[in-house]
Amino acid sequence: MAGEEIAPRAAGQSQPIEGRPVQVGSNGQLSQAQLQAQIEQAQAQLGRTVDAIAEKVKPANVARRAADQLRQRVATVDPKLVGAGAAVVVGLVGLVVWRRRRKR
């Protein structure tokens, strides 16, 4: 409905409501029932939009999406990079142990 024209239309011109064409009266305006149908359709669409936004920003869903993204990133880590990281850690631990023993 965003950007849709709501002004009166020429007689006989169709306008869709819930996917069905609607005939405009001879005076170029929609009937009260047609306007009511448009309002109800807009309310239903707005309700779905609000529900979708609420679902997207719910803290549990935000945390779940973040955890899923982290799992994806961990799953795509190159094994060579993991090996290099492990080698660096082992080297640093070895260096600390060697320095402590040397001081005694």
C-alpha positions in Angstrom: 0.0 0.0 0.0 3.0 2.3 0.4 2.9 4.8 -2.4 -0.5 3.6 -3.6 -2.9 6.3 -4.7 -6.0 6.6 -2.6 -7.6 9.5 -4.4 -11.0 9.0 -6.2 -10.8 7.2 -9.5 -12.7 7.6 -12.7 -16.0 5.7 -13.0 -15.6 2.1 -14.0 -11.9 2.0 -13.3 -10.7 -1.1 -11.4 -8.7 -1.1 -8.2 -7.5 -4.4 -6.5 -8.6 -5.2 -3.0 -7.2 -8.5 -1.7 -6.3 -9.5 -5.2 -9.7 -8.8 -6.7 -10.5 -5.9 -9.0 -13.0 -3.4 -7.6 -15.4 -1.3 -9.6 -15.4 2.4 -8.7 -18.8 4.1 -8.6 -20.1 6.6 -11.1 -19.1 9.5 -8.9 -15.5 8.3 -9.0 -15.2 7.2 -5.4 -15.0 3.9 -3.6 -18.0 2.6 -1.6 -17.9 2.4 2.2 -17.5 -1.4 2.0 -14.6 -1.1 -0.4 -12.9 1.4 1.8 -13.5 -0.8 4.8 -11.9 -3.7 2.9 -8.9 -1.6 2.0 -8.5 -0.5 5.6 -8.8 -4.1 6.9 -6.2 -5.3 4.3 -3.8 -2.5 5.4 -4.3 -3.4 9.1 -3.6 -7.1 8.4 -0.5 -6.3 6.4 0.7 -3.9 9.2 0.1 -6.6 11.8 2.2 -9.1 9.9 5.0 -6.5 9.5 5.0 -5.7 13.2 5.0 -9.4 14.1 8.0 -10.0 11.8 9.9 -7.1 13.3 9.1 -8.2 16.9 10.3 -11.7 16.0 13.5 -10.4 14.5 14.5 -8.3 17.5 13.5 -10.8 20.2 16.7 -11.3 22.3 16.6 -15.1 22.2 16.4 -15.0 18.4 19.2 -12.4 18.2 21.4 -14.7 20.4 20.6 -17.8 18.4 21.5 -16.0 15.1 24.8 -14.8 16.6 25.6 -18.3 17.8 24.8 -19.7 14.4 27.0 -17.2 12.7 29.9 -18.0 15.1 29.4 -21.8 14.4 29.6 -21.1 10.7 32.7 -19.0 11.0 34.4 -21.7 13.2 33.5 -24.4 10.8 35.1 -22.5 7.9 38.5 -21.9 9.6 41.4 -23.2 7.6 43.1 -26.2 9.3 46.5 -24.8 8.5 45.6 -21.7 10.4 44.5 -23.8 13.4 47.8 -25.7 13.3 49.8 -22.5 13.1 47.9 -21.1 16.1 48.5 -24.3 18.1 52.2 -24.2 17.3 52.5 -20.6 18.5 50.7 -21.5 21.8 52.9 -24.5 22.4 56.0 -22.3 21.6 54.9 -19.6 24.1 54.2 -22.2 26.8 57.6 -23.8 26.2 59.3 -20.4 26.4 57.6 -19.6 29.7 58.5 -23.0 31.2 62.1 -22.7 30.0 62.5 -19.1 31.5 61.1 -20.2 34.9 63.4 -23.2 35.1 66.4 -21.0 34.1 65.7 -18.5 37.0 65.9 -21.2 39.7 
